[in-house]
């Protein structure tokens, strides 16, 4: 591309500005501009100082400086136990319990973590899909979402759940990087748009979220093919035009049962090959690109778990029965064979299927010669154990890889939050946070930690339903403040509502208390240094009154 270039020099320093981006370098010869640039003249500054500037227009600019690419891989309900490289930090291991069967077969994610800096004390800002993704992309806590403000008046309990939308035109990490010249891409589960009353899904549904059928369910019927395809294309256009991604592929607007698809399509629910192929297509487009890229890959795996994917039709997707992605990674039969040979069982094949796809994406980066110039961020929206609560499910493994810039294999147990990821990426990419970024950003850059330096600890906030948790100084304080109608029913019936104020056997409080004895109490306090499993509630301990 052609850009105006300005070269300014002063003393031994030269500053080159291209397209609004400035680079500064020093060299002794620059102390005499007439030698370096064939110029002369005094600057009017201190004695002996020379200064000057040249304007070049329509100068073809190559690669004086290039910001790093960014690949974010954000998995779904990914437990520590499901990644061999981080299993020792799992909750089950801390408890002395038997982890989930044989060690998982996850060689590609294990290698990524080994090549990365790991933060095993990263906590997500919320512990269910939608608000957790909101925190990642905006750098804000989920309760700041405009959709929350519309539903809950100030100074009243706000229920944080599937209601934290990223709205049309709203700033998020992709937009921030696009403004800095990045090409942006999205692949996977979005889950940050309210789908109840929009045409971004099949409307009316062919099969609704309850599994109730509304007409023939054969996905090959011409009318079903047309309706599914049109809904998918509307969703892709929305993600481009309203949300702001340049490239969108392999898109689940929400969970599969929310999309109104024929039952054979939404019962399949997951398709890792489809996600992998969508990411590979984007990367192939970057083969000779001069523009840096940001790719957000959000597989909806291992959410749901189990072995049913082994018998599912690999062509089944939210765009219908398609096959353009089939064969991009090892077959599902091969996944099962390798897992069984390694001593695992069919239920563990799920995470190896995910791992295979991540491996293909990382291998494509290397094949294209992009690996050394790409920051890779790996994390999950939450764990499955403790999801929908403010307990252990909020802690996720965070890995950051940038060859030559971030030391591989380093482990930092500093307390960090998922709202820190967006500002950290901006910082590492040299993008000015003051240029178009929301002033209400809550996260802070942890780039200093990635360089091996230290930072003062800052409290972490977790929001789930009507519950809030703060982690600081080795302690976690949980406060649950249900609205009056929920609290009154609990008082009258003796039932224990969950964090979202729901009652019922599906969320059996007794079962939860077997895992967390103080479940349901309005105030809870834990000493995480001595009680990482949150078994001993200290909120009523007079000794802890000042904690």
DODREN-111851 format. One record per residue (C-alpha): chain; x, y, z; residue number from 1. Coordinates in nm, 3 decimals. Layout:
   ch        xx        yy        zz     i
    A         X         Y         Z   NUM
...
***
This chain:
   ch        xx        yy        zz     i
    A     0.000     0.000     0.000     1
    A     0.104     0.364    -0.046     2
    A     0.132     0.582     0.262     3
    A     0.268     0.929     0.341     4
    A     0.595     0.896     0.533     5
    A     0.754     1.151     0.764     6
    A     1.110     1.110     0.890     7
    A     1.214     1.342     1.173     8
    A     1.553     1.335     1.341     9
    A     1.698     1.500     1.647    10
    A     2.040     1.426     1.789    11
    A     2.102     1.053     1.755    12
    A     1.731     0.974     1.733    13
    A     1.521     0.932     1.421    14
    A     1.143     0.894     1.421    15
    A     0.966     0.751     1.118    16
    A     0.590     0.798     1.098    17
    A     0.394     0.590     0.847    18
    A     0.018     0.593     0.828    19
    A    -0.006     0.743     1.176    20
    A     0.230     0.486     1.333    21
    A     0.559     0.613     1.473    22
    A     0.882     0.417     1.512    23
    A     1.189     0.556     1.688    24
    A     1.549     0.437     1.651    25
    A     1.891     0.570     1.746    26
    A     2.227     0.558     1.571    27
    A     2.543     0.771     1.617    28
    A     2.552     0.876     1.254    29
    A     2.218     1.046     1.297    30
    A     2.385     1.311     1.510    31
    A     2.499     1.465     1.181    32
    A     2.189     1.480     0.959    33
    A     2.384     1.616     0.664    34
    A     2.584     1.291     0.664    35
    A     2.283     1.066     0.709    36
    A     2.038     1.242     0.482    37
    A     2.243     1.489     0.283    38
    A     2.096     1.783     0.472    39
    A     2.242     2.063     0.675    40
    A     2.129     2.349     0.890    41
    A     2.081     2.426     1.254    42
    A     1.768     2.339     1.445    43
    A     1.772     2.640     1.667    44
    A     1.812     2.408     1.966    45
    A     2.104     2.368     2.206    46
    A     2.451     2.425     2.071    47
    A     2.572     2.147     1.847    48
    A     2.229     1.986     1.806    49
    A     2.113     1.926     1.453    50
    A     1.755     1.858     1.358    51
    A     1.546     1.845     1.045    52
    A     1.264     1.663     0.874    53
    A     1.187     1.526     0.530    54
    A     0.840     1.466     0.386    55
    A     0.802     1.174     0.143    56
    A     0.469     1.128    -0.031    57
    A     0.361     0.821    -0.230    58
    A     0.662     0.627    -0.099    59
    A     0.600     0.252    -0.112    60
    A     0.635     0.130     0.247    61
    A     0.718    -0.234     0.312    62
    A     0.775    -0.380     0.659    63
    A     0.955    -0.119     0.866    64
    A     0.737    -0.231     1.154    65
    A     0.453    -0.480     1.180    66
    A     0.233    -0.535     1.478    67
    A     0.194    -0.896     1.591    68
    A    -0.101    -1.104     1.481    69
    A    -0.339    -1.226     1.751    70
    A    -0.513    -1.563     1.777    71
    A    -0.752    -1.613     2.070    72
    A    -0.876    -1.969     2.131    73
    A    -1.161    -1.960     2.383    74
    A    -1.303    -2.302     2.466    75
    A    -1.630    -2.385     2.640    76
    A    -1.661    -2.539     2.992    77
    A    -1.300    -2.660     2.979    78
    A    -1.191    -2.815     3.308    79
    A    -0.830    -2.834     3.426    80
    A    -0.873    -3.212     3.436    81
    A    -0.934    -3.216     3.061    82
    A    -0.587    -3.082     2.972    83
    A    -0.296    -3.306     3.062    84
    A    -0.047    -3.019     3.095    85
    A    -0.246    -2.837     3.365    86
    A    -0.415    -3.129     3.538    87
    A    -0.200    -3.096     3.847    88
    A    -0.371    -2.763     3.923    89
    A    -0.718    -2.915     3.894    90
    A    -0.966    -2.894     4.177    91
    A    -0.990    -3.274     4.190    92
    A    -0.614    -3.303     4.233    93
    A    -0.617    -3.045     4.511    94
    A    -0.886    -3.246     4.685    95
    A    -0.694    -3.571     4.652    96
    A    -0.980    -3.709     4.445    97
    A    -0.933    -3.933     4.145    98
    A    -0.930    -3.711     3.835    99
    A    -1.157    -3.792     3.543   100
    A    -1.025    -4.130     3.436   101
    A    -0.694    -4.177     3.259   102
    A    -0.491    -3.868     3.169   103
    A    -0.652    -3.690     2.874   104
    A    -0.490    -3.720     2.533   105
    A    -0.426    -3.353     2.451   106
    A    -0.080    -3.332     2.290   107
    A    -0.141    -3.014     2.092   108
    A    -0.281    -2.806     2.378   109
    A    -0.010    -2.952     2.605   110
    A     0.255    -2.833     2.360   111
    A     0.092    -2.491     2.332   112
    A     0.096    -2.454     2.710   113
    A     0.457    -2.569     2.724   114
    A     0.546    -2.297     2.473   115
    A     0.347    -2.036     2.662   116
    A     0.343    -1.846     2.988   117
    A     0.074    -1.999     3.210   118
    A    -0.150    -1.820     3.458   119
    A    -0.330    -2.091     3.661   120
    A    -0.492    -1.826     3.886   121
    A    -0.691    -1.655     3.614   122
    A    -1.057    -1.606     3.706   123
    A    -1.331    -1.523     3.458   124
    A    -1.556    -1.228     3.531   125
    A    -1.866    -1.445     3.516   126
    A    -1.925    -1.819     3.521   127
    A    -2.153    -1.893     3.229   128
    A    -2.110    -1.852     2.854   129
    A    -2.262    -1.515     2.763   130
    A    -2.133    -1.287     3.040   131
    A    -1.794    -1.460     3.041   132
    A    -1.751    -1.387     2.669   133
    A    -1.864    -1.031     2.728   134
    A    -1.583    -0.988     2.982   135
    A    -1.324    -1.131     2.745   136
    A    -1.416    -0.914     2.448   137
    A    -1.493    -0.583     2.617   138
    A    -1.254    -0.581     2.912   139
    A    -1.558    -0.486     3.120   140
    A    -1.737    -0.669     3.396   141
    A    -2.063    -0.811     3.267   142
    A    -2.290    -0.594     3.482   143
    A    -2.181    -0.295     3.273   144
    A    -2.364    -0.433     2.969   145
    A    -2.631    -0.197     2.837   146
    A    -2.878    -0.485     2.833   147
    A    -2.832    -0.520     3.212   148
    A    -2.889    -0.149     3.268   149
    A    -3.215    -0.167     3.072   150
    A    -3.353    -0.447     3.287   151
    A    -3.228    -0.362     3.635   152
    A    -3.253    -0.010     3.783   153
    A    -2.947     0.129     3.961   154
    A    -2.891     0.013     4.320   155
    A    -3.113    -0.294     4.276   156
    A    -2.992    -0.657     4.253   157
    A    -2.890    -0.735     3.895   158
    A    -2.913    -1.091     3.770   159
    A    -2.610    -1.159     3.547   160
    A    -2.673    -1.455     3.317   161
    A    -2.756    -1.499     2.945   162
    A    -2.843    -1.130     2.921   163
    A    -2.518    -0.945     2.859   164
    A    -2.532    -0.857     2.492   165
    A    -2.261    -0.697     2.282   166
    A    -2.480    -0.457     2.090   167
    A    -2.463    -0.332     1.734   168
    A    -2.175    -0.086     1.698   169
    A    -2.046    -0.144     2.053   170
    A    -1.671    -0.136     2.110   171
    A    -1.502    -0.471     2.164   172
    A    -1.153    -0.608     2.116   173
    A    -1.210    -0.685     1.748   174
    A    -1.322    -0.330     1.677   175
    A    -1.030    -0.187     1.872   176
    A    -0.780    -0.388     1.671   177
    A    -0.960    -0.315     1.343   178
    A    -0.923     0.057     1.415   179
    A    -0.547    -0.007     1.446   180
    A    -0.532    -0.167     1.101   181
    A    -0.602    -0.533     1.180   182
    A    -0.807    -0.769     0.968   183
    A    -1.048    -0.940     1.207   184
    A    -1.212    -1.280     1.200   185
    A    -1.459    -1.478     1.406   186
    A    -1.515    -1.854     1.410   187
    A    -1.729    -2.051     1.656   188
    A    -1.997    -1.979     1.917   189
    A    -2.086    -1.611     1.956   190
    A    -2.358    -1.621     2.226   191
    A    -2.356    -1.245     2.290   192
    A    -2.677    -1.150     2.110   193
    A    -3.033    -1.195     2.240   194
    A    -3.191    -1.443     1.997   195
    A    -3.542    -1.451     2.142   196
    A    -3.705    -1.199     1.911   197
    A    -3.475    -1.164     1.612   198
    A    -3.444    -1.317     1.266   199
    A    -3.086    -1.434     1.315   200
    A    -3.218    -1.785     1.378   201
    A    -3.483    -1.991     1.198   202
    A    -3.807    -1.814     1.282   203
    A    -4.055    -1.966     1.350   204
    A    -3.841    -2.258     1.464   205
    A    -3.847    -2.590     1.285   206
    A    -3.766    -2.743     1.625   207
    A    -3.758    -2.521     1.932   208
    A    -3.518    -2.522     2.228   209
    A    -3.747    -2.759     2.422   210
    A    -3.727    -3.017     2.146   211
    A    -4.086    -2.956     2.034   212
    A    -4.114    -3.012     1.661   213
    A    -4.292    -2.762     1.436   214
    A    -4.324    -2.946     1.109   215
    A    -4.112    -3.202     0.919   216
    A    -3.760    -3.237     1.061   217
    A    -3.578    -3.375     0.757   218
    A    -3.288    -3.129     0.697   219
    A    -3.275    -3.226     0.327   220
    A    -3.630    -3.105     0.250   221
    A    -3.597    -2.806     0.013   222
    A    -3.801    -2.576     0.236   223
    A    -3.592    -2.663     0.540   224
    A    -3.270    -2.623     0.341   225
    A    -3.382    -2.277     0.229   226
    A    -3.492    -2.156     0.571   227
    A    -3.179    -2.283     0.746   228
    A    -2.949    -2.131     0.485   229
    A    -3.122    -1.793     0.487   230
    A    -3.113    -1.770     0.868   231
    A    -2.745    -1.857     0.869   232
    A    -2.662    -1.597     0.605   233
    A    -2.853    -1.331     0.798   234
    A    -2.653    -1.418     1.109   235
    A    -2.321    -1.400     0.924   236
    A    -2.416    -1.061     0.776   237
    A    -2.511    -0.934     1.121   238
    A    -2.176    -1.038     1.265   239
    A    -2.001    -0.849     0.986   240
    A    -2.215    -0.538     0.962   241
    A    -2.336    -0.484     1.320   242
    A    -2.066    -0.650     1.531   243
    A    -1.781    -0.554     1.301   244
    A    -1.578    -0.864     1.210   245
    A    -1.429    -0.866     0.859   246
    A    -1.450    -1.244     0.828   247
    A    -1.714    -1.471     0.980   248
    A    -1.732    -1.848     0.932   249
    A    -1.855    -2.162     1.108   250
    A    -2.092    -1.955     1.321   251
    A    -2.315    -2.067     1.606   252
    A    -2.505    -1.756     1.714   253
    A    -2.583    -1.933     2.042   254
    A    -2.623    -2.288     2.165   255
    A    -2.747    -2.520     1.893   256
    A    -3.092    -2.569     2.047   257
    A    -3.153    -2.192     2.030   258
    A    -3.119    -2.171     1.654   259
    A    -3.456    -2.315     1.544   260
    A    -3.288    -2.583     1.332   261
    A    -3.434    -2.919     1.234   262
    A    -3.376    -3.160     1.520   263
    A    -3.111    -3.368     1.339   264
    A    -2.900    -3.051     1.305   265
    A    -2.929    -2.914     1.656   266
    A    -2.909    -3.252     1.828   267
    A    -2.560    -3.289     1.682   268
    A    -2.483    -2.965     1.868   269
    A    -2.106    -2.955     1.802   270
    A    -1.882    -2.978     1.497   271
    A    -1.510    -2.930     1.561   272
    A    -1.414    -3.002     1.200   273
    A    -1.636    -2.713     1.088   274
    A    -1.470    -2.474     1.335   275
    A    -1.122    -2.590     1.237   276
    A    -1.187    -2.547     0.866   277
    A    -1.330    -2.198     0.919   278
    A    -1.017    -2.092     1.106   279
    A    -0.787    -2.249     0.847   280
    A    -0.963    -2.060     0.566   281
    A    -0.902    -1.733     0.744   282
    A    -0.535    -1.812     0.800   283
    A    -0.490    -1.916     0.437   284
    A    -0.605    -1.568     0.339   285
    A    -0.315    -1.425     0.541   286
    A    -0.051    -1.616     0.342   287
    A     0.095    -1.304     0.175   288
    A    -0.089    -1.035     0.367   289
    A     0.088    -0.721     0.490   290
    A    -0.198    -0.642     0.730   291
    A    -0.183    -0.800     1.079   292
    A    -0.481    -1.011     1.184   293
    A    -0.695    -1.085     1.488   294
    A    -0.876    -1.420     1.484   295
    A    -1.116    -1.517     1.763   296
    A    -1.187    -1.892     1.761   297
    A    -1.455    -2.003     2.009   298
    A    -1.539    -2.376     1.982   299
    A    -1.847    -2.482     2.178   300
    A    -1.646    -2.777     2.313   301
    A    -1.608    -2.950     2.559   302
    A    -1.944    -2.805     2.672   303
    A    -2.188    -3.093     2.702   304
    A    -1.922    -3.363     2.701   305
    A    -1.977    -3.726     2.623   306
    A    -1.926    -3.951     2.325   307
    A    -2.236    -3.879     2.116   308
    A    -2.030    -3.682     1.861   309
    A    -1.870    -4.011     1.754   310
    A    -2.195    -4.125     1.589   311
    A    -2.312    -3.781     1.469   312
    A    -2.321    -3.677     1.105   313
    A    -2.007    -3.465     1.050   314
    A    -2.194    -3.267     0.784   315
    A    -2.450    -3.134     1.033   316
    A    -2.400    -2.760     1.097   317
    A    -2.611    -2.445     1.148   318
    A    -2.574    -2.376     0.773   319
    A    -2.727    -2.715     0.695   320
    A    -2.575    -3.041     0.577   321
    A    -2.245    -2.937     0.419   322
    A    -1.917    -3.114     0.359   323
    A    -1.661    -2.845     0.275   324
    A    -1.494    -2.896     0.612   325
    A    -1.492    -3.278     0.631   326
    A    -1.140    -3.422     0.642   327
    A    -0.965    -3.111     0.774   328
    A    -0.853    -3.301     1.085   329
    A    -0.824    -3.669     1.184   330
    A    -1.148    -3.864     1.162   331
    A    -1.366    -3.922     1.464   332
    A    -1.299    -4.294     1.439   333
    A    -0.927    -4.221     1.459   334
    A    -0.985    -4.002     1.765   335
    A    -1.156    -4.290     1.946   336
    A    -0.887    -4.539     1.844   337
    A    -0.606    -4.322     1.983   338
    A    -0.788    -4.250     2.307   339
    A    -0.859    -4.618     2.372   340
    A    -0.500    -4.711     2.289   341
    A    -0.383    -4.453     2.543   342
    A    -0.593    -4.614     2.815   343
    A    -0.884    -4.371     2.811   344
    A    -1.249    -4.432     2.737   345
    A    -1.495    -4.306     2.477   346
    A    -1.614    -4.021     2.699   347
    A    -1.264    -3.872     2.693   348
    A    -1.250    -3.868     2.313   349
    A    -1.436    -3.536     2.329   350
    A    -1.133    -3.338     2.445   351
    A    -0.899    -3.514     2.201   352
    A    -1.134    -3.417     1.916   353
    A    -1.104    -3.055     2.030   354
    A    -0.728    -3.092     2.070   355
    A    -0.692    -3.226     1.715   356
    A    -0.866    -2.918     1.575   357
    A    -0.654    -2.679     1.778   358
    A    -0.348    -2.867     1.656   359
    A    -0.447    -2.818     1.291   360
    A    -0.495    -2.444     1.347   361
    A    -0.156    -2.407     1.516   362
    A     0.012    -2.618     1.248   363
    A    -0.137    -2.393     0.979   364
    A     0.014    -2.092     1.155   365
    A     0.354    -2.260     1.146   366
    A     0.316    -2.376     0.785   367
    A     0.242    -2.019     0.674   368
    A     0.542    -1.885     0.864   369
    A     0.318    -1.685     1.097   370
    A     0.380    -1.859     1.430   371
    A     0.667    -1.635     1.545   372
    A     0.468    -1.321     1.462   373
    A     0.146    -1.431     1.633   374
    A     0.038    -1.391     1.995   375
    A    -0.172    -1.695     2.087   376
    A    -0.408    -1.669     2.383   377
    A    -0.569    -1.987     2.515   378
    A    -0.841    -1.985     2.784   379
    A    -1.196    -2.105     2.855   380
    A    -1.519    -1.927     2.940   381
    A    -1.536    -2.126     3.267   382
    A    -1.496    -2.475     3.405   383
    A    -1.795    -2.708     3.413   384
    A    -1.736    -2.782     3.784   385
    A    -1.886    -2.486     3.966   386
    A    -2.051    -2.332     3.662   387
    A    -2.345    -2.106     3.752   388
    A    -2.179    -2.026     4.089   389
    A    -1.900    -1.806     4.222   390
    A    -1.696    -2.108     4.329   391
    A    -1.418    -2.301     4.154   392
    A    -1.576    -2.284     3.809   393
    A    -1.456    -1.926     3.775   394
    A    -1.090    -2.031     3.766   395
    A    -0.953    -2.117     3.422   396
    A    -0.608    -2.187     3.277   397
    A    -0.479    -1.887     3.079   398
    A    -0.183    -1.941     2.846   399
    A    -0.010    -1.670     2.639   400
    A     0.243    -1.762     2.368   401
    A     0.458    -1.520     2.172   402
    A     0.787    -1.675     2.058   403
    A     1.089    -1.458     2.124   404
    A     0.892    -1.218     2.344   405
    A     0.729    -1.424     2.622   406
    A     0.933    -1.688     2.802   407
    A     0.804    -2.037     2.731   408
    A     0.729    -2.258     3.031   409
    A     0.704    -1.978     3.285   410
    A     0.422    -2.017     3.540   411
    A     0.295    -1.709     3.722   412
    A     0.045    -1.758     4.006   413
    A    -0.051    -1.390     4.011   414
    A    -0.421    -1.317     4.050   415
    A    -0.557    -1.210     3.711   416
    A    -0.900    -1.175     3.554   417
    A    -1.044    -1.243     3.210   418
    A    -1.121    -0.869     3.184   419
    A    -0.743    -0.822     3.175   420
    A    -0.708    -1.012     2.848   421
    A    -0.834    -0.739     2.612   422
    A    -0.616    -0.458     2.754   423
    A    -0.318    -0.696     2.762   424
    A    -0.360    -0.775     2.392   425
    A    -0.387    -0.406     2.308   426
    A    -0.074    -0.336     2.511   427
    A     0.130    -0.617     2.355   428
    A     0.021    -0.502     2.009   429
    A     0.116    -0.141     2.079   430
    A    -0.239    -0.018     2.030   431
    A    -0.321     0.301     2.217   432
    A    -0.601     0.228     2.463   433
    A    -0.703     0.593     2.451   434
    A    -0.790     0.574     2.083   435
    A    -1.155     0.475     2.055   436
    A    -1.163     0.242     2.356   437
    A    -1.450     0.256     2.602   438
    A    -1.356     0.465     2.907   439
    A    -1.531     0.216     3.137   440
    A    -1.285    -0.066     3.074   441
    A    -1.229    -0.257     3.399   442
    A    -0.932    -0.477     3.312   443
    A    -0.567    -0.384     3.327   444
    A    -0.282    -0.496     3.108   445
    A    -0.067    -0.773     3.252   446
    A     0.201    -0.725     2.987   447
    A     0.453    -0.658     3.265   448
    A     0.389    -1.008     3.401   449
    A     0.453    -1.157     3.058   450
    A     0.796    -0.992     3.068   451
    A     0.878    -1.154     3.401   452
    A     0.817    -0.841     3.608   453
    A     0.582    -0.806     3.903   454
    A     0.268    -0.601     3.951   455
    A     0.074    -0.505     4.262   456
    A    -0.211    -0.746     4.324   457
    A    -0.553    -0.614     4.235   458
    A    -0.882    -0.766     4.357   459
    A    -1.078    -0.979     4.112   460
    A    -1.457    -0.956     4.081   461
    A    -1.680    -1.250     3.983   462
    A    -2.048    -1.197     3.897   463
    A    -2.299    -1.480     3.865   464
    A    -2.672    -1.436     3.890   465
    A    -2.741    -1.234     4.204   466
    A    -2.410    -1.341     4.351   467
    A    -2.086    -1.146     4.359   468
    A    -1.744    -1.263     4.473   469
    A    -1.426    -1.068     4.541   470
    A    -1.086    -1.234     4.561   471
    A    -0.808    -1.041     4.736   472
    A    -0.525    -1.106     4.980   473
    A    -0.569    -1.481     4.958   474
    A    -0.938    -1.470     5.050   475
    A    -1.266    -1.496     4.863   476
    A    -1.580    -1.320     4.984   477
    A    -1.913    -1.424     4.829   478
    A    -2.231    -1.217     4.869   479
    A    -2.568    -1.331     4.735   480
    A    -2.850    -1.077     4.734   481
    A    -3.168    -1.219     4.584   482
    A    -3.461    -0.985     4.511   483
    A    -3.743    -0.977     4.771   484
    A    -3.974    -1.219     4.589   485
    A    -3.703    -1.486     4.582   486
    A    -3.588    -1.423     4.938   487
    A    -3.947    -1.432     5.068   488
    A    -4.020    -1.765     4.901   489
    A    -3.699    -1.909     5.045   490
    A    -3.800    -1.792     5.394   491
    A    -4.153    -1.930     5.362   492
    A    -4.070    -2.270     5.211   493
    A    -3.720    -2.339     5.339   494
    A    -3.602    -2.397     4.982   495
    A    -3.260    -2.278     4.875   496
    A    -3.251    -2.085     4.547   497
    A    -2.947    -2.105     4.325   498
    A    -2.732    -1.802     4.241   499
    A    -2.985    -1.698     3.974   500
    A    -3.280    -1.718     4.213   501
    A    -3.414    -2.041     4.064   502
    A    -3.576    -2.319     4.265   503
    A    -3.619    -2.684     4.172   504
    A    -3.473    -3.031     4.175   505
    A    -3.258    -2.961     3.869   506
    A    -3.045    -2.740     4.092   507
    A    -3.064    -2.954     4.405   508
    A    -2.921    -2.751     4.693   509
    A    -2.838    -3.063     4.892   510
    A    -2.625    -3.194     4.609   511
    A    -2.448    -2.859     4.585   512
    A    -2.387    -2.856     4.962   513
    A    -2.209    -3.188     4.935   514
    A    -1.960    -3.007     4.715   515
    A    -1.968    -2.664     4.887   516
    A    -2.110    -2.692     5.241   517
    A    -2.207    -2.323     5.268   518
    A    -2.396    -2.319     4.938   519
    A    -2.689    -2.076     4.956   520
    A    -2.567    -1.865     5.248   521
    A    -2.592    -1.492     5.172   522
    A    -2.240    -1.419     5.299   523
    A    -1.942    -1.655     5.272   524
    A    -1.569    -1.607     5.332   525
    A    -1.289    -1.845     5.244   526
    A    -0.918    -1.848     5.314   527
    A    -0.799    -1.974     4.977   528
    A    -0.441    -2.024     5.091   529
    A    -0.545    -2.286     5.347   530
    A    -0.882    -2.387     5.201   531
    A    -0.861    -2.374     4.821   532
    A    -1.164    -2.603     4.790   533
    A    -1.386    -2.351     4.973   534
    A    -1.506    -2.596     5.238   535
    A    -1.484    -2.382     5.554   536
    A    -1.699    -2.070     5.556   537
    A    -1.536    -1.812     5.785   538
    A    -1.794    -1.536     5.742   539
    A    -1.922    -1.581     6.098   540
    A    -1.579    -1.607     6.257   541
    A    -1.521    -1.302     6.484   542
    A    -1.149    -1.332     6.421   543
    A    -1.218    -1.258     6.053   544
    A    -1.441    -0.958     6.113   545
    A    -1.187    -0.719     5.967   546
    A    -1.100    -0.938     5.666   547
***
